[in-house]
Amino acid sequence: MIAAIPFEPIRQIMLGPLTVRTFGTLVAIGFAVAYVAARRDIRRQKLDVAAFESLFLWMVLGGLVGARLLYVALNFDLYSNPIDILKVWEGGLVSYGGLLGGATAAWLYIRRKRLAFWLYADRLAPFIFLGWSFGRLGDFLSGQLVGVPSDLPWAVQTAGDLPRHPVQIYAALLLFSLFLIVRGLQRYLTRRQLKLPRGSIALAALGFYGIYRFLIEFLRDYPNSEYLFEYRTFSQGVSLGLLLLALAGLWWKYRRQARPRWGA
């Protein structure tokens, strides 16, 4: 018999009359941590803190709406009661929808306020990974986004199921690693006063995300999936698309500027 770590999802915790959803709580913690860390960086860079606070709120709302709408669109038959669509705290978010929704909301706000889009995108890029990593921990605790069956000693097993890769933990660790990598790159460029075109950090982060998501999909399972098509294939296709978009964006920016300039 294959040894595995027993684990039962903790979808909610009862605190007297209050029901605390683990997924929603971890997502909220992720937003809070990303906000505090990013706000400190914005202040250190002497950028407009008030503008950042409004921008962050728009990004959060846009990300949640986009992530939820895409999940509902892919699983429309599960929502016979329209009210259930609003229950985001119970889970059911698609990362790509959140990425698109958050970026769209940020672009609309920045365009309205006539701010420098790529300047803020560069500063916020690493902290998105930081906040996202907490959401993946929420997936693990609530038993969402399970991994493929595994016979490795650290595989986790829920009663009545096969031992599986703790893919949510992998994802959380990888996202936190991407935060460290992008943040480290950002600090290195600033410390060395290396000048690159605005948007270089944000586009590099987008490319890193595409690579991460393409690889992690090999270990994700969809045993009860009722998606309209093979989601893994779709997800990896989008991942490659994001990588190519990031590379094209970097090429275009460097092509436009004969001399690279950081923060130009």
N, C-alpha and C positions, 0 to 999 in steps of 0.2 A: 504494500500500500504506500502511495506517495505521501510523504510528510508535508504538511503545510501549516501555515499560521492561521488558526481559527479567528474569524472576524465576523461580527454581526453589525450591519449598518446602524448608525445612530441618526435616524432621520429627524428626530425632535427630542427636546428635553423639556420636561414639565417643571416649572418653577411656580408652585402653587397654582393659581388660576391662569398663569401665563404659559403659553406654548412657544418655545424657542426653536425655530427651524435651523438645523445645523448648517445647511447649505447657504441659506440667506444670511445667517450670522457671519459665516466666513467671508462671503462676498462683501458684506458691509465692512468687516475688518480690513479687507484688502483695499477697499476704496479709501478708508480712513488712513491707513499706513502710507499709501501712495500719495494722498493729499498732503500729509504732514511733511513727508520727505521732499516732495516736489516744491512745496511752498518755501521750505527752507532754502532750496537751491535757487528759486526765483528771487528771493530776497538777497541772497549772496551775489547774484548776478546783477542786482539793482534794476530789475525789471518791474513792471507795474503789478504789484501784488493783488490789487483789487480786480484788475482785468483777468489775472490768473484764476482767482476764486470764481468769477462768473464763468470763465472758460471751462474750468474743471467741472462745474455743475452741469453745463451744457453737454460736456463729453460723457458724463455719467448717465444722464438721462437719455441721450442719443444712443449710447452703447447698450443700455438695458432694453430700450425699445427695439433697436435693430436686432439684437440677439434673440429677443422673444418672438418678434414677428417672423424671423426666418425659421425658428423652431416650429412655430405654429403652422407655417406654410408647408413644412416638410412632414408634419404630423397632423394635418387638418382634421382627419377623421376622429381624432382623440378629443376634440373639443366641441361636443354637441351642445354644451352649455357655454355661451360666450363669456360668462363671468369668470370661468376657469382660466381664460387667456390672461387675465390680470394677475393671477397668483404666481408671480415671478419667484417669490421666496420658496416655493415648493420645488424649484428646479425647472429645467427645460429651457436652456439657453444655447445658442449656437455661436461659437467664437467669431466666425467670419461675419455674422450679422452684427455682432457687437463692434467689431473692428470698423465695418463700413458705417454703422450708425454713429459711432463716436467720432470718426473722422469727418463725416458729413456735418454733424452738429458743430464741431470745432471750426470747420471751414466757414460755415454760415455765420457763426458768431464773430470770427476774426474778420471776415469780409465786411460785416456790418459795422464793426468798430474800427476798421481800417488799420488793423495790426499786422505785424509781419508773421505770416503763417508759418514759414519754415523755421523762423527763430524759435517760436514756441514749440513747434514740433520736435526740434532737436533737444530742447531742454526737458520735455516731458517724456520722450521715448523710453528711456530706461525705467522710469517709474511705472509705466503701464505694465511691464513685465513683472515688477515687484508686486503690484496689486493683484495681477492675474494669478500669481502663484498661490495666493490664499484661496482663490476660488476653486482651484484644483484640489486643495486639501478638503474643501467643502464637498467636492464630488466624491472623494474617498469616504468620508464619514457618512455621507448619505447613501452610498452604494450606487452612485451613478457613473457612467462611462467606464464600464468594467473592462478588464484586460482579457486577452485570449488565454486559453488553458495553458498551464505551465507545470513542469515537474521540478522547478528550481526550489531550493530550500526556503526562500523568502516569499514564495507564492502564498497568497491569502485565499482562504476558503470560507464561504458562507454556507450555512447548513443547507444540505440538499443540492449543492452546486459543486462543480469541479474546482480544484485549485487553479487560481488565475494570477497572471502578472498584476501587481499593484500599479497599474499603468497611471493611475491618478497621482501617486507619489512620484513616479518617474517624471510626469509632466510638471509637477510643482517644483521639483529639484532642477529640472532643465530650465524652466522659466526664471527661477531665481538665479541660475547660472548666467542666463542671458542678461538679466539685470546687472550682474556684476561685470560681465564682459562689456556691455554697452556703456555702463557708467564709468568703468575703468578707461575705456577708449576716450570718452568725453573728457575725463580729468587729465589724461595724458596729453591730449591735444591742447587743452587750455594751459596746462603747466609748461609745455614746451613752446607755447605761443605759435603753434602750427596753424596756418590759415587755410581753411577749406571752404568750399561753397556752402551756404546755408542749405540745410536739408540733407547733408551727407550722413549725419548721425541717424536721423529718422529713417532714411532710405536703407541704410545698413541694417538698422533694427528690423525693418520690414523684411529684408532678405533673410536675416537670421531666423525670423519667425517662420517664414516659408519652409526653410530647411528643417527646423524643429518639428513643425506640424507634419511634414511629409514623412519623416522618419517615425514619429510616435504612432502614426496611423497603422503601422504594421503590427503593433501590439495591442491596439484597441479592438474590442469585439462588440458586435451589435446583435446579440442572440435573440432579442425580442423586437428587433427593428421592423417598423412598418413604413419605412421611408419609401418615397416614390421611385427610388432607383438605388443602385449600389452606392451607399454613402461613402465607403472608404475610397473607391475610385474617384468619386466626385471631389472629396476632400483633398486627396493628393493632387488632383488636377488643379484645384484652386491654389494649393500650396506652391506648385511649380509656377503658376501664373503670377503669384505674388513675388516670387524670387526673380522671375524675368522682368516684372514691372520695376522692382527695386534696382536691378542692374541697368535697365534702360534709363531709369531716372538718374542714376549716378553718371552714366555715360553722357546723357544730355546736359547735365549741369557742368561737368568738366569740359564738355565740348564748347559750351557757351562762354566759358571763362578761360582765357589763355593762361592766366595765372591764378591758381586756386587761392581762395581767400576764406578763412574761417570767420564766420559771423558777418560776411559781407552782404 
